[in-house]
Amino acid sequence: MKKTIYLIILILFISCDNGKKTDNQLAIEIKREAASANAQKIMTEDFYYNVTDEFSPFGNDVGNDTFYLYREWRANNPDEDAKYFLNKTMKELNFSDFNLNTSSNDKQKLINDVDKMSNQYIDLNWIDNTVISLAFTQLFLEGKVDKDVKELAKLAIEREFLFVEFWKNDARIREERLYKLLDDLKKI
């Protein structure tokens, strides 16, 4: 159901264009050579560019959709703050009640908040993947990450550490990737 809603939102985002996008902006693919120079310096691991790697910022469905939605949105809103895009996306996905500044420091509060979500950790993971992808999408496309988006991405990664066991057999890989994402965010 949520994926259907997300696809509808994707179609709405794309259809609400004001004609400012260029052919060059639309032709961008998630490949190392298409990334900004700064992204190429920071995003050195191959997994960043693997769109089938579930733990890549662009490899999971949410992250990949976020990349293309943001790219389209940015082409039409070059002067807007990326946090506006994020807040609008959270609202459209019915996640606006979740405080993106929620820290993993109060583990019990976070677990209680997640337990109240209709799909529990799946919803949190959706939120966190959106935030993480947005940060790395900005780096990929623009060579920078807005300070507030960077801080929200750090919080999202830290929240994901608390639920790494959800991934069972892939928990170790998930944890390694989260550490790499966090380490690379600190380089920005």
C-alpha positions as CSV (number, residue, x, y, z in Angstrom):
1,M,0.0,0.0,0.0
2,K,2.7,2.5,0.9
3,K,4.7,1.7,-2.2
4,T,1.6,2.5,-4.3
5,I,1.2,5.8,-2.5
6,Y,4.8,6.5,-3.0
7,L,4.5,5.9,-6.7
8,I,1.5,8.1,-6.9
9,I,3.5,10.8,-5.1
10,L,6.4,10.3,-7.6
11,I,4.1,10.8,-10.5
12,L,2.7,13.9,-8.9
13,F,6.1,15.3,-8.3
14,I,7.2,14.7,-11.8
15,S,4.0,16.0,-13.3
16,C,4.2,19.3,-11.3
17,D,7.0,20.8,-13.3
18,N,7.4,24.4,-14.3
19,G,9.6,23.7,-17.3
20,K,12.9,24.6,-15.7
21,K,14.5,21.1,-16.0
22,T,17.2,20.5,-18.6
23,D,18.0,17.4,-20.7
24,N,21.3,17.2,-18.9
25,Q,19.7,17.1,-15.5
26,L,17.3,14.4,-16.5
27,A,20.0,12.2,-18.0
28,I,21.9,11.7,-14.7
29,E,22.4,8.1,-13.7
30,I,23.7,6.8,-10.4
31,K,27.2,6.1,-11.6
32,R,30.6,7.1,-10.1
33,E,31.5,9.2,-13.2
34,A,28.2,11.1,-13.0
35,A,28.7,12.1,-9.4
36,S,30.1,15.5,-8.4
37,A,33.8,15.8,-7.8
38,N,33.3,16.0,-4.1
39,A,31.1,13.0,-4.0
40,Q,33.7,11.0,-6.0
41,K,36.3,11.9,-3.3
42,I,34.0,10.9,-0.4
43,M,31.8,8.2,-1.8
44,T,34.7,5.9,-2.8
45,E,33.1,2.5,-2.0
46,D,31.5,0.6,-4.9
47,F,28.3,0.0,-2.9
48,Y,27.3,3.7,-3.2
49,Y,26.8,3.2,-6.9
50,N,25.2,-0.2,-6.8
51,V,21.5,0.5,-7.3
52,T,20.6,-3.1,-6.3
53,D,22.4,-3.0,-3.0
54,E,19.7,-2.7,-0.3
55,F,22.1,-1.0,2.1
56,S,23.3,1.6,-0.4
57,P,21.7,5.1,-0.1
58,F,20.3,4.6,-3.6
59,G,19.9,0.8,-3.8
60,N,16.8,0.4,-1.7
61,D,13.5,1.4,-3.3
62,V,13.0,4.4,-1.0
63,G,16.5,5.7,-1.5
64,N,16.4,5.3,-5.2
65,D,13.0,7.0,-5.4
66,T,14.3,9.8,-3.2
67,F,17.3,10.3,-5.5
68,Y,15.1,10.8,-8.6
69,L,12.4,12.8,-6.8
70,Y,14.9,15.2,-5.4
71,R,16.8,15.5,-8.7
72,E,13.5,16.4,-10.4
73,W,12.4,18.7,-7.5
74,R,15.8,20.4,-7.4
75,A,15.7,21.1,-11.2
76,N,12.4,22.9,-10.7
77,N,13.3,24.5,-7.3
78,P,17.0,25.5,-7.5
79,D,16.8,28.1,-4.7
80,E,14.7,26.1,-2.2
81,D,16.1,24.5,0.9
82,A,16.5,20.7,0.7
83,K,14.8,20.5,4.1
84,Y,11.7,21.9,2.5
85,F,11.7,18.9,0.1
86,L,12.3,16.5,3.0
87,N,9.4,18.0,5.1
88,K,7.1,17.9,2.1
89,T,8.0,14.3,1.4
90,M,7.4,13.3,5.0
91,K,4.1,15.0,5.0
92,E,3.0,13.3,1.7
93,L,4.0,9.9,3.1
94,N,2.0,10.6,6.3
95,F,5.2,10.6,8.4
96,S,5.0,14.2,9.4
97,D,4.2,13.2,13.0
98,F,7.6,11.7,13.4
99,N,10.2,14.1,14.7
100,L,13.2,13.8,12.4
101,N,15.4,15.1,15.3
102,T,14.6,12.0,17.4
103,S,17.8,10.7,18.8
104,S,18.9,7.1,19.5
105,N,20.2,8.3,22.9
106,D,16.9,7.6,24.5
107,K,16.5,4.1,23.3
108,Q,13.3,3.3,25.1
109,K,11.5,6.4,23.9
110,L,12.5,5.6,20.3
111,I,11.4,2.0,20.6
112,N,8.1,3.2,22.1
113,D,7.7,5.7,19.2
114,V,8.4,3.0,16.7
115,D,5.9,0.6,18.3
116,K,3.2,3.2,17.8
117,M,3.8,3.4,14.0
118,S,1.4,1.4,11.9
119,N,4.3,-0.7,10.4
120,Q,6.7,-0.2,13.3
121,Y,10.3,-0.5,12.2
122,I,9.4,-0.7,8.5
123,D,8.0,2.8,8.8
124,L,11.1,4.1,10.7
125,N,13.4,2.4,8.1
126,W,11.4,4.2,5.3
127,I,11.8,7.5,7.1
128,D,15.5,6.9,7.8
129,N,16.3,5.7,4.2
130,T,14.6,8.8,2.9
131,V,16.8,11.1,5.0
132,I,20.0,9.2,4.4
133,S,19.4,9.1,0.7
134,L,18.6,12.8,0.6
135,A,22.0,13.6,2.2
136,F,23.9,11.4,-0.2
137,T,21.8,12.6,-3.2
138,Q,22.8,16.2,-2.4
139,L,26.4,15.2,-2.2
140,F,26.1,13.2,-5.5
141,L,24.3,16.0,-7.4
142,E,25.5,19.2,-5.7
143,G,28.8,18.3,-4.1
144,K,27.6,19.4,-0.7
145,V,25.0,18.6,1.9
146,D,22.9,21.2,3.7
147,K,24.0,21.4,7.3
148,D,20.5,20.5,8.7
149,V,20.1,17.6,6.3
150,K,23.5,16.3,7.2
151,E,22.6,16.4,10.9
152,L,19.3,14.7,10.3
153,A,21.1,12.0,8.3
154,K,23.5,11.4,11.2
155,L,20.5,10.9,13.5
156,A,18.8,8.6,11.0
157,I,21.9,6.4,10.8
158,E,22.3,6.3,14.5
159,R,18.6,5.2,14.8
160,E,19.2,2.5,12.3
161,F,22.0,1.1,14.5
162,L,19.4,0.3,17.2
163,F,17.5,-1.9,14.8
164,V,20.4,-3.6,12.9
165,E,19.3,-7.0,14.2
166,F,16.1,-6.7,12.2
167,W,18.2,-7.6,9.2
168,K,19.1,-11.0,10.7
169,N,21.7,-12.7,8.4
170,D,22.6,-9.4,6.8
171,A,22.9,-7.5,10.1
172,R,26.7,-7.4,10.0
173,I,26.7,-6.0,6.5
174,R,24.1,-3.5,7.4
175,E,26.1,-2.4,10.4
176,E,29.3,-2.1,8.3
177,R,27.5,0.1,5.8
178,L,26.0,2.3,8.5
179,Y,29.4,2.9,9.9
180,K,30.8,3.8,6.5
181,L,27.8,6.1,5.8
182,L,28.4,7.9,9.1
183,D,32.1,8.1,8.6
184,D,31.7,9.6,5.1
185,L,29.1,12.1,6.3
186,K,31.7,13.4,8.8
187,K,34.0,14.2,5.8
188,I,31.5,16.7,4.4
